[in-house]
Amino acid sequence: LRDLHLHQRARHRTLSSATRPEPRTRTTSSPMPLRIAMVAGEASGDLLASHLIRAIRRHHPDAEFFGIGGPKMQAEGFDALWPCELLAVHGYVDALKRYRELSGIRKALLATIRAQRPAAFIGVDAPDFNLWLEGRVKDGGTPAIHFVSPSIWAWRGGRIRKIARSVSHMLCLFPFEPALYEKAGVPVSYVGHPLADVFPLHPNRSGAREKLNLALGIRVVAMLPGSRQSEVRNLADTFIATARLLHRRHPEAVFLVPLATRETRQLFEAAVHRNDARELPIRMLFGHAVEAMTAADVVLVASGTASLEAALLKRPMVISYRIGKWQYRLMKRMAYLPWVGLPNILCNDSLVPELLQDDATADKLAAAVDRWLGDPVACRRVAQRFAELHLSLRQNTAERAAAAILPYLGDGVRS
């Protein structure tokens, strides 16, 4: 990754040198192609942006995209001056350690944008990185669109003042968000959530079990301790202890643990050995999180996007999370809502248990999972609420986002 970063920095210096071609001027015979600058952070932003690129190209087939992005964007022809992995920071400490590096990348990209004068800038998520860029791009006369509203409804609501100064248009994934921006005078569009477009309205549970070689009649619990190494470190031991308690109550139960990377798998394997839990029916999977949740009777999940995925799969769940004590106190003090899990927030109801921090013990987690296993009526009730949520979020997100952006692109030519 360091070698790749050095290569991209060298490439940017080349772009910034006197050898960079001057911006082409419009002629009747050779118009410039539409150029759009984009920045996406982490894998989720890479996926969102790749769908958006494809949707914009349906209207502007020759459009060119450049900036910071990942492999899915590059597969759509995106010119990644830096890889999106560089923006992946984990917590305040990591952000402070890498401030100078990230600040340098941001300033270099701003210089490139000012030189190339794209039709628009689209920041996909990564608000701490993108809002600074968007404000300066907007001040320079380039429309700045932000895709995925920051969680101002959950904490740090004062950010909306900075957002109002920085963006030309906000694209929101959740239906309750536009009212917040309308009140602040920010042009806004609700575009739905892309996962709701991808996930089926009626998940094929028997098909998922067949794919994973699981009998239909057994108990299955999916345990998702998170996609980041820090999350797995914080929850692996507790989840294994929870599985041990549940196995005593349900000896036939199988525990599926999908892990996103080789590093997180190694961490969970080490926890299994450390807890002498090799006798437990724990099946670690490389990926296959959707299949595991679809096949499960109950999902035990770290708070985050995976909890929304579980809701779209109509699964009862228990949400858990554990972070550093001082960070938890700070975030709790700044929070506005009684929930942290997206299913509860979006349904505005305490539909599923949230056991966080000191409450995230094996005894409490096992008891909460066991309550779902013993109450099929409650499981059907929550599945119906999640089906209603799914329909509200299914809006053909990429096309709606593209439709909101197209008016800012003009005729696609920058003179």
Salt bridges, closest charged atoms under 4 A:
GLU42 OE2 - ARG228 NH2 3.08
GLU64 OE1 - ARG35 NH1 2.71
GLU76 OE2 - ARG54 NH2 2.87
ASP79 OD1 - ARG11 NH2 2.47
GLU101 OE2 - HIS5 NE2 3.64
GLU101 OE1 - ARG98 NE 3.04
ASP128 OD1 - ARG156 NH2 3.98
GLU134 OE2 - HIS146 ND1 2.78
ASP237 OD1 - ARG274 NH2 2.89
GLU252 OE2 - ARG219 NE 3.95
GLU269 OE2 - ARG265 NE 3.23
ASP276 OD1 - ARG278 NH2 3.89
GLU279 OE2 - ARG244 NH2 3.43
GLU291 OE2 - LYS211 NZ 3.12
GLU291 OE1 - HIS288 ND1 3.83
ASP297 OD1 - ARG205 NH2 2.45
ASP297 OD2 - ARG209 NH2 3.00
ASP349 OD2 - ARG385 NH1 3.24
ASP359 OD1 - LYS364 NZ 2.80
ASP370 OD2 - ARG249 NH1 3.66
ASP370 OD1 - HIS250 NE2 2.54
GLU399 OE2 - ARG58 NH1 2.25
GLU399 OE1 - HIS59 NE2 3.88
ASP411 OD2 - ARG26 NH1 3.29
